[in-house]
């Protein structure tokens, strides 16, 4: 049998099954209905009301202004200070239930390239804060709670801050990358 005939046969069988299903479908058991002949009114439902049920589940949303945060290259002033300029991505939380946000690095060392970039730059050389100007905390690979909240926030904005520690003796030229993970949880 050709492919076209086989497709037409299958289509015919599906059409017949669909028609039979529609013809044999039973009306819902608990229907609200009314009928009136002539003048007057007709009310459907349990003595003038129809019951509507909805289940509202937890809804949480976290958005970060950018998935890639680019820091300004350090100069002599940043090396002298021991840290660089602050990067400030916008973090926004929406929730209809209590929530917490945690932050961590997914690896213990920065990825550095090309040589002579420092291959052993630790995660702790990145610092974070949730307030402009700090206080700053060293990054770890363990999830650290950076924010908690009660139910009912339609847009909590977190002033997330990052800065990098620099050492004249250790930090050589190169490109450095550190993957981070933000986790929004509603218990």
N, C-alpha and C positions, 0 to 999 in steps of 0.2 A: 504494500500500500504506500502511496507517495506521501511525503511529509505534509503536503497541502491537504490531502484527503484526511489524513490522520488528525490534523489540527481542526478541520471542519467537523469531524466526528466528535472530537472531544468538546468542541464548542457547543454542538447540538446536545450532548449529554449534560453538560453543565447548565445549559438553558432550561432543559426539562427538569433537572433537579431543583433549580432555583424556583421555577413556577410551582412545582409540587410543594416546596418548602413554604412559599407564600400562601398557597391555598390551604395548607394544613396547620399553619401557625395558629396557636390559641391566644386569645386576648389575655392580658395580664389579669391575675386573680383579684387584685385589690385596686380596681379602677374606681375613680370618682366620676359619676355621670348624673345627668338629669335630663328630663324630657318634659316639654310643656306644649300643649296644643291650645292655641287661642291666646287671649291677652293674659298678662301677668309676667312673672319672672321665674327663673329657674336657678337654683344654687347647687353647685357641685361640691362635694366634700363632706366631711364629718360635721354635720350641723353648722354650716356656714363657713367652715375654714378648711383649707387644704394644708396638710402637714408637709413642711420642707425641712430636711435634715442635711447638715453638712458637717464634715469632720475637718477641723483646722489642725494641720500638723505643724511641726517646727519648720520655720523658714529662716535660713541664714544666708547672707551674701557678703563676700569680702571682695573688694576690688583694689588693685594697686595701680597707680597712675602709669607705670611703665614696668615691663618685665625685665628690661636691661637698665641698670643704673650705672652711669658713666661718671667716674670721679675725675676731678681736675688733677693733672699731673703735678706732683710735688716739686717745689723749688727749694732754694736754700732756707727760706723762712720756715717751711713745713718740716724740713729735716732738723732745723734748730729747735723748733717747738716740740718735735717728737710725734707730731700727727698732722694730717692734712686737712684740707677744707671739708666741710660737712656737705653731704648729699642728702636731699630731703624729698624722697618720693611721697606721694599722697596715698595714704591707706584709708579706706572707708569701709565701715561695717554697718550692715543692716540686719536686724534680727527681731523676731517676735517671741524670743525665749532667752533665758540667760545664756551667756556665751563667754568664751575665753579665746585669746589669740596667743599662739606660741611661735617662737622664732628660733631657727637653728641653721647651722651650716651642714651641708650633706657630706662634707669631707673634711679631714683634719688639717690639710695643707692647701694653700693656694696653688692653682695650676700656673706655672711660670714658663715663659718662652720668649724669645730664643735664648740660648746661652749668651751671656753669663747671668741670666736672670736667676734669682734666688729660689732654688727648688724646694727649700725647707721653710718657707715663710708660713708660720702657723696661723690657723683660723683666728686665734686670739688677737692677731694684729688688726682685725676689723673690730670696731666698737660700735655699739648701737645705743640709742636713747629714744624715749617717747615724749620728750619735752625739748623745746628749742633751747640749745645751749647745754643740755645734759641734765643730770649726771649720766656719763657714758659707762657702759658695761662691756667687757670683752666678750666676743662671740664664742660660742661653744658648739659642739656637735650634738649636745643634749637639748631637747626642746625646753626653752625658757619662756614662762608665761610673761607676756609683755602688756597684756590688757585683759580685764574682765569687765563684764557689764550685765545689767539686769535686762529683763525683757522690755521690748518696746522702743528700740532705737531705730529711727528712720534714716540714719546717716551719721553715725559717730565718725568724725574725722580725726585720725591719729597723726600727730606731727612726728612721724618716724624719721630718725636722724641716723646717718652712718658717717664714720670717719675712719681713716686708716692710720695706724702707727707706722712711723718711718725711723730708720736708724742709718746714720752716715756709714757705720761700719758693716752693716748686714745687707741693706736693700740696694741691690745692683740694678742696672738698667734692664728693662724688659717689660713684657705685658703680663699682667697678673689677673687671674679670674678666680672668683670664689662663688660657688653655687649656694644659694640660700633657700630656705623653705619656711613659708608662713603657713600656719595651720589654724583654721577657725573651727572651734568645737562648740557644740551645744549639748551639754550633758543630759 
